[in-house]
Amino acid sequence: MDHDGAIDDFLSLIFLMTMSEVEPIGIVVTPADCYIEAATSVSRKILDLMKRRNITVAQSSARGINPFPPDFRRDCTIIDHFPILNEENTIATPLAKITGQNFIIEQLQNAPEPVTLMVTAPLTTVAQAIATEPAIIEKIAEIVWMGGALTVGGNVQKAYALEHDGTAEWNVFWDAISAKQIWNTDIPITLCPLDLTNNVPVTPQFIRTLTKQRQYPISDLAGLCYSLAIPQDYYCWDILATAYLARPELYEIEQKETDIITTGASQGRTILKSGGKKIKVMTEVNKEEFYSYLLHQFAR
């Protein structure tokens, strides 16, 4: 998994660790929608809490073209101080001594079979790993990515990008050039775009239901994380993409031809384009079953 340390990234990491169908072999933190030291610390503390200390966390050294605003990135510094994550005096989950890019290379080279990359961050770290060691492409089964907005407006606000037209999604906008580099490969991509996530909000009803099972430490932690998002409209972005790994039958998938715009006022926009890269796109999800599955997995 490659995530970038926002609220829904941590929830996706927690969610991933509950999936018996998935065998995680490493976690990379990309310094996009976060501050890297705090986001790395939270990731390791989550793995400690969930008794998954056999999984190594690595820090990417990637940098984007269009940085996330500081007020977007600060949530990881708050979560890092949650009491539930700080009952122990030390962190046992190992931190890699190499960069996240080199960690991806090493993990893929050592894997006995092709690996799925679950990416809830920009694609920069993956693109840099491939640029360093192109042969690892053969060890990538597919990339499941939360990113893009194909037929709906983006979420890059004018207040944070004065010369942008608002058509891009942030994970692409952070570094559209790296996204385009991945699009230029033959790596299979399954995309969870805003077109789908816009229809799957974090509802008050869902939060109330989650509150009723706060006797479970993971539900309590998830509720604390979601409480930071209360002042804004919040959606199941990364966590919806992550659920696909274990429950693909909940989704309707369509193959679409697509491309990435890398320059100008629309840089970072993901478009439908005849003759473009063929990818699988999540277009519908059984929302009732998804919410039920999420609550069930958090009840531990």
VEXNU-759454 format. One record per residue (C-alpha): residue in one letter; residue number from 1; z, x negated, y. Coordinates in steps of 0.001 Angstrom, whole numbers, plus 500000, padded with zeros to 6 digits. Layout:
<pts>
+--------+-----+--------+--------+--------+
| residu | num |     c3 |     c1 |     c2 |
+--------+-----+--------+--------+--------+
|      A | NUM |      Z |      X |      Y |
...
+--------+-----+--------+--------+--------+
</pts>
This chain:
<pts>
+--------+-----+--------+--------+--------+
| residu | num |     c3 |     c1 |     c2 |
+--------+-----+--------+--------+--------+
|      M |   1 | 500000 | 500000 | 500000 |
|      D |   2 | 499157 | 498859 | 503530 |
|      H |   3 | 501035 | 500801 | 506221 |
|      D |   4 | 501837 | 500309 | 509883 |
|      G |   5 | 505426 | 501371 | 510248 |
|      A |   6 | 505347 | 504782 | 511937 |
|      I |   7 | 507482 | 507724 | 510805 |
|      D |   8 | 504888 | 509121 | 508427 |
|      D |   9 | 504151 | 505642 | 507051 |
|      F |  10 | 507770 | 505272 | 505941 |
|      L |  11 | 507752 | 508784 | 504492 |
|      S |  12 | 504575 | 507866 | 502606 |
|      L |  13 | 506252 | 504734 | 501281 |
|      I |  14 | 509207 | 506808 | 500080 |
|      F |  15 | 506822 | 509368 | 498575 |
|      L |  16 | 504832 | 506648 | 496798 |
|      M |  17 | 507986 | 505257 | 495203 |
|      T |  18 | 508720 | 508658 | 493611 |
|      M |  19 | 505355 | 508848 | 491801 |
|      S |  20 | 505579 | 508106 | 488084 |
|      E |  21 | 501761 | 508173 | 487946 |
|      V |  22 | 501448 | 505149 | 490243 |
|      E |  23 | 502384 | 501507 | 489668 |
|      P |  24 | 502856 | 499834 | 493072 |
|      I |  25 | 502224 | 496083 | 493032 |
|      G |  26 | 502981 | 495270 | 496666 |
|      I |  27 | 503537 | 496576 | 500186 |
|      V |  28 | 501893 | 495179 | 503318 |
|      V |  29 | 503047 | 496030 | 506835 |
|      T |  30 | 500346 | 495846 | 509519 |
|      P |  31 | 501654 | 495507 | 513113 |
|      A |  32 | 499771 | 498462 | 514589 |
|      D |  33 | 501874 | 501599 | 515248 |
|      C |  34 | 505132 | 499650 | 514998 |
|      Y |  35 | 507030 | 496492 | 515820 |
|      I |  36 | 506507 | 494219 | 512847 |
|      E |  37 | 510013 | 492868 | 512280 |
|      A |  38 | 511684 | 496275 | 512427 |
|      A |  39 | 508963 | 497925 | 510344 |
|      T |  40 | 509233 | 495219 | 507699 |
|      S |  41 | 513006 | 495532 | 507661 |
|      V |  42 | 512810 | 499316 | 507182 |
|      S |  43 | 510280 | 498930 | 504373 |
|      R |  44 | 512509 | 496517 | 502480 |
|      K |  45 | 515612 | 498659 | 503040 |
|      I |  46 | 513761 | 501718 | 501702 |
|      L |  47 | 512834 | 499807 | 498550 |
|      D |  48 | 516453 | 498691 | 498213 |
|      L |  49 | 517676 | 502273 | 498565 |
|      M |  50 | 515199 | 503480 | 495967 |
|      K |  51 | 516055 | 500615 | 493605 |
|      R |  52 | 512524 | 499213 | 493687 |
|      R |  53 | 513524 | 495650 | 494518 |
|      N |  54 | 510871 | 494291 | 492166 |
|      I |  55 | 508180 | 495074 | 494761 |
|      T |  56 | 507440 | 492436 | 497396 |
|      V |  57 | 506799 | 493267 | 501059 |
|      A |  58 | 504424 | 491140 | 503145 |
|      Q |  59 | 503765 | 490978 | 506893 |
|      S |  60 | 500181 | 491062 | 508113 |
|      S |  61 | 499295 | 488825 | 511029 |
|      A |  62 | 496390 | 491084 | 512065 |
|      R |  63 | 495975 | 492189 | 515663 |
|      G |  64 | 493984 | 495147 | 516933 |
|      I |  65 | 491589 | 495547 | 519806 |
|      N |  66 | 493273 | 498634 | 521287 |
|      P |  67 | 497079 | 498415 | 520902 |
|      F |  68 | 499217 | 501479 | 520217 |
|      P |  69 | 501397 | 502426 | 523213 |
|      P |  70 | 504979 | 501056 | 523122 |
|      D |  71 | 506531 | 504539 | 523017 |
|      F |  72 | 504513 | 505273 | 519856 |
|      R |  73 | 505717 | 502073 | 518224 |
|      R |  74 | 509450 | 502304 | 518882 |
|      D |  75 | 510413 | 504734 | 516084 |
|      C |  76 | 510693 | 501934 | 513525 |
|      T |  77 | 513370 | 500238 | 515656 |
|      I |  78 | 515445 | 503440 | 515547 |
|      I |  79 | 514960 | 504033 | 511816 |
|      D |  80 | 515993 | 500433 | 511141 |
|      H |  81 | 519491 | 501400 | 512341 |
|      F |  82 | 519925 | 504556 | 510260 |
|      P |  83 | 523296 | 504316 | 508474 |
|      I |  84 | 521782 | 505385 | 505154 |
|      L |  85 | 519618 | 502246 | 505215 |
|      N |  86 | 522429 | 499893 | 506201 |
|      E |  87 | 525232 | 500444 | 503732 |
|      E |  88 | 524595 | 497010 | 502233 |
|      N |  89 | 525080 | 493788 | 504167 |
|      T |  90 | 521948 | 492125 | 502833 |
|      I |  91 | 518394 | 493096 | 501890 |
|      A |  92 | 517442 | 492309 | 498290 |
|      T |  93 | 513769 | 493343 | 498312 |
|      P |  94 | 511749 | 490121 | 498636 |
|      L |  95 | 509659 | 489221 | 501684 |
|      A |  96 | 506475 | 487297 | 500937 |
|      K |  97 | 506190 | 483821 | 502419 |
|      I |  98 | 502450 | 484318 | 502994 |
|      T |  99 | 500632 | 486680 | 505355 |
|      G | 100 | 499777 | 490200 | 504321 |
|      Q | 101 | 496103 | 489235 | 504214 |
|      N | 102 | 496751 | 486409 | 501749 |
|      F | 103 | 499188 | 488611 | 499824 |
|      I | 104 | 496420 | 491178 | 499241 |
|      I | 105 | 494135 | 488394 | 498021 |
|      E | 106 | 496798 | 487039 | 495670 |
|      Q | 107 | 497761 | 490432 | 494268 |
|      L | 108 | 494158 | 491447 | 493631 |
|      Q | 109 | 493265 | 488124 | 492044 |
|      N | 110 | 496224 | 488406 | 489674 |
|      A | 111 | 495692 | 492088 | 488815 |
|      P | 112 | 494396 | 492672 | 485264 |
|      E | 113 | 492167 | 495532 | 486443 |
|      P | 114 | 490776 | 496931 | 489724 |
|      V | 115 | 493418 | 498211 | 492138 |
|      T | 116 | 493514 | 501208 | 494476 |
|      L | 117 | 494422 | 500310 | 498061 |
|      M | 118 | 496491 | 503057 | 499695 |
|      V | 119 | 496008 | 502426 | 503417 |
|      T | 120 | 497835 | 504410 | 506089 |
|      A | 121 | 497265 | 501705 | 508712 |
|      P | 122 | 494090 | 500462 | 510400 |
|      L | 123 | 491752 | 498604 | 508033 |
|      T | 124 | 492091 | 495268 | 509806 |
|      T | 125 | 494335 | 493553 | 507266 |
|      V | 126 | 492101 | 494560 | 504373 |
|      A | 127 | 488969 | 493502 | 506259 |
|      Q | 128 | 490455 | 490091 | 507047 |
|      A | 129 | 491478 | 489586 | 503412 |
|      I | 130 | 487929 | 490357 | 502290 |
|      A | 131 | 486433 | 488059 | 504938 |
|      T | 132 | 488637 | 485249 | 503644 |
|      E | 133 | 487910 | 485889 | 499956 |
|      P | 134 | 484881 | 488200 | 499478 |
|      A | 135 | 485201 | 488060 | 495683 |
|      I | 136 | 488237 | 490371 | 495800 |
|      I | 137 | 485905 | 493306 | 496483 |
|      E | 138 | 485300 | 493411 | 492741 |
|      K | 139 | 489029 | 494007 | 492215 |
|      I | 140 | 489216 | 497001 | 494581 |
|      A | 141 | 488795 | 500278 | 492679 |
|      E | 142 | 488769 | 502284 | 495922 |
|      I | 143 | 490425 | 502582 | 499302 |
|      V | 144 | 492283 | 505825 | 499991 |
|      W | 145 | 492596 | 505906 | 503774 |
|      M | 146 | 494203 | 508171 | 506315 |
|      G | 147 | 491822 | 507808 | 509222 |
|      G | 148 | 488978 | 509273 | 511207 |
|      A | 149 | 487966 | 512594 | 512693 |
|      L | 150 | 484570 | 513815 | 511532 |
|      T | 151 | 484064 | 517263 | 513060 |
|      V | 152 | 487195 | 517686 | 515196 |
|      G | 153 | 488444 | 515917 | 518299 |
|      G | 154 | 490317 | 512655 | 517985 |
|      N | 155 | 493941 | 511961 | 518862 |
|      V | 156 | 493398 | 509063 | 521288 |
|      Q | 157 | 494696 | 510485 | 524545 |
|      K | 158 | 493146 | 509704 | 527905 |
|      A | 159 | 496556 | 508649 | 529227 |
|      Y | 160 | 496545 | 505685 | 526842 |
|      A | 161 | 492832 | 504836 | 526885 |
|      L | 162 | 491330 | 505547 | 530292 |
|      E | 163 | 487725 | 504707 | 529339 |
|      H | 164 | 487723 | 506603 | 526039 |
|      D | 165 | 486287 | 510073 | 525466 |
|      G | 166 | 489001 | 511226 | 523029 |
|      T | 167 | 486771 | 511461 | 519946 |
|      A | 168 | 488488 | 508761 | 517855 |
|      E | 169 | 491492 | 508789 | 515543 |
|      W | 170 | 494033 | 506036 | 516262 |
|      N | 171 | 493789 | 504133 | 512963 |
|      V | 172 | 490087 | 503615 | 513609 |
|      F | 173 | 490405 | 503100 | 517371 |
|      W | 174 | 492942 | 500275 | 516926 |
|      D | 175 | 490177 | 498154 | 515439 |
|      A | 176 | 486845 | 499900 | 514949 |
|      I | 177 | 485078 | 496622 | 514194 |
|      S | 178 | 487163 | 496013 | 511080 |
|      A | 179 | 486648 | 499609 | 509970 |
|      K | 180 | 482908 | 499099 | 510343 |
|      Q | 181 | 483141 | 495914 | 508276 |
|      I | 182 | 484665 | 497914 | 505428 |
|      W | 183 | 481971 | 500581 | 505861 |
|      N | 184 | 479384 | 497843 | 505384 |
|      T | 185 | 480725 | 497040 | 501903 |
|      D | 186 | 480182 | 498876 | 498626 |
|      I | 187 | 483897 | 499651 | 498252 |
|      P | 188 | 484433 | 503344 | 497377 |
|      I | 189 | 486364 | 505163 | 500100 |
|      T | 190 | 488294 | 508426 | 499897 |
|      L | 191 | 489087 | 509600 | 503423 |
|      C | 192 | 491869 | 511885 | 504650 |
|      P | 193 | 490694 | 512714 | 508207 |
|      L | 194 | 492183 | 514724 | 511053 |
|      D | 195 | 489838 | 517538 | 510010 |
|      L | 196 | 492260 | 518161 | 507128 |
|      T | 197 | 495588 | 516947 | 508490 |
|      N | 198 | 495278 | 519193 | 511571 |
|      N | 199 | 495754 | 522119 | 509186 |
|      V | 200 | 498886 | 520757 | 507508 |
|      P | 201 | 501692 | 520636 | 510097 |
|      V | 202 | 505300 | 519660 | 509598 |
|      T | 203 | 506611 | 523181 | 510134 |
|      P | 204 | 510127 | 524307 | 511122 |
|      Q | 205 | 510248 | 526186 | 507828 |
|      F | 206 | 509508 | 523002 | 505902 |
|      I | 207 | 512210 | 521067 | 507785 |
|      R | 208 | 514760 | 523857 | 507180 |
|      T | 209 | 513951 | 523823 | 503483 |
|      L | 210 | 514260 | 520044 | 503405 |
|      T | 211 | 517648 | 520349 | 505153 |
|      K | 212 | 518928 | 522583 | 502364 |
|      Q | 213 | 518514 | 519740 | 499886 |
|      R | 214 | 520081 | 517001 | 502007 |
|      Q | 215 | 522628 | 516362 | 499247 |
|      Y | 216 | 519838 | 514171 | 497864 |
|      P | 217 | 519764 | 510791 | 499705 |
|      I | 218 | 515964 | 510714 | 499894 |
|      S | 219 | 515797 | 514223 | 501361 |
|      D | 220 | 518495 | 513241 | 503853 |
|      L | 221 | 516535 | 510147 | 504878 |
|      A | 222 | 513299 | 512126 | 505169 |
|      G | 223 | 515045 | 514724 | 507320 |
|      L | 224 | 516384 | 512034 | 509627 |
|      C | 225 | 512889 | 510583 | 509998 |
|      Y | 226 | 511333 | 513961 | 510753 |
|      S | 227 | 514038 | 514657 | 513349 |
|      L | 228 | 512556 | 511854 | 515477 |
|      A | 229 | 509270 | 513773 | 515562 |
|      I | 230 | 510739 | 517073 | 516788 |
|      P | 231 | 509673 | 516621 | 520466 |
|      Q | 232 | 505973 | 516517 | 519486 |
|      D | 233 | 503469 | 518386 | 517376 |
|      Y | 234 | 503616 | 516611 | 514034 |
|      Y | 235 | 501364 | 516754 | 511016 |
|      C | 236 | 501317 | 515507 | 507441 |
|      W | 237 | 498974 | 512630 | 508213 |
|      D | 238 | 499764 | 509668 | 505976 |
|      I | 239 | 501839 | 511591 | 503497 |
|      L | 240 | 498975 | 514005 | 502830 |
|      A | 241 | 496675 | 511091 | 502076 |
|      T | 242 | 499293 | 509507 | 499807 |
|      A | 243 | 499850 | 512662 | 497754 |
|      Y | 244 | 496234 | 512404 | 496607 |
|      L | 245 | 497139 | 509438 | 494400 |
|      A | 246 | 499283 | 511558 | 492093 |
|      R | 247 | 497949 | 515074 | 492638 |
|      P | 248 | 494178 | 514893 | 493273 |
|      E | 249 | 493768 | 518359 | 491759 |
|      L | 250 | 495345 | 519836 | 494920 |
|      Y | 251 | 492352 | 518739 | 497011 |
|      E | 252 | 488763 | 519764 | 497522 |
|      I | 253 | 486549 | 516719 | 497904 |
|      E | 254 | 483073 | 516510 | 499403 |
|      Q | 255 | 480738 | 513533 | 499556 |
|      K | 256 | 479517 | 512828 | 503066 |
|      E | 257 | 477319 | 510211 | 504736 |
|      T | 258 | 479234 | 508591 | 507569 |
|      D | 259 | 479384 | 505754 | 510067 |
|      I | 260 | 481748 | 504156 | 512619 |
|      I | 261 | 480984 | 503747 | 516325 |
|      T | 262 | 482285 | 500355 | 517493 |
|      T | 263 | 481453 | 500211 | 521213 |
|      G | 264 | 481519 | 502271 | 524379 |
|      A | 265 | 483502 | 505364 | 525300 |
|      S | 266 | 483385 | 506642 | 521709 |
|      Q | 267 | 484486 | 503423 | 520005 |
|      G | 268 | 486449 | 504242 | 516877 |
|      R | 269 | 484754 | 507581 | 516386 |
|      T | 270 | 483914 | 508383 | 512753 |
|      I | 271 | 480663 | 510326 | 512551 |
|      L | 272 | 478522 | 512161 | 510042 |
|      K | 273 | 475232 | 510291 | 509825 |
|      S | 274 | 472279 | 510815 | 507538 |
|      G | 275 | 471772 | 507630 | 505564 |
|      G | 276 | 475253 | 506348 | 506424 |
|      K | 277 | 477888 | 505155 | 503970 |
|      K | 278 | 478584 | 507740 | 501296 |
|      I | 279 | 482307 | 508387 | 501044 |
|      K | 280 | 484534 | 511041 | 499513 |
|      V | 281 | 486269 | 513210 | 502093 |
|      M | 282 | 489330 | 515409 | 501554 |
|      T | 283 | 488259 | 518732 | 503047 |
|      E | 284 | 490836 | 521247 | 501754 |
|      V | 285 | 494278 | 521119 | 500174 |
|      N | 286 | 496453 | 523727 | 498481 |
|      K | 287 | 499102 | 523698 | 501191 |
|      E | 288 | 501708 | 525724 | 499319 |
|      E | 289 | 501487 | 523422 | 496309 |
|      F | 290 | 501481 | 520331 | 498528 |
|      Y | 291 | 504657 | 521323 | 500399 |
|      S | 292 | 506312 | 522263 | 497106 |
|      Y | 293 | 505376 | 518931 | 495532 |
|      L | 294 | 506676 | 517003 | 498539 |
|      L | 295 | 510030 | 518790 | 498463 |
|      H | 296 | 510310 | 518272 | 494721 |
|      Q | 297 | 509666 | 514531 | 495026 |
|      F | 298 | 512193 | 514160 | 497834 |
|      A | 299 | 514925 | 515886 | 495775 |
|      R | 300 | 516420 | 512659 | 494460 |
+--------+-----+--------+--------+--------+
</pts>
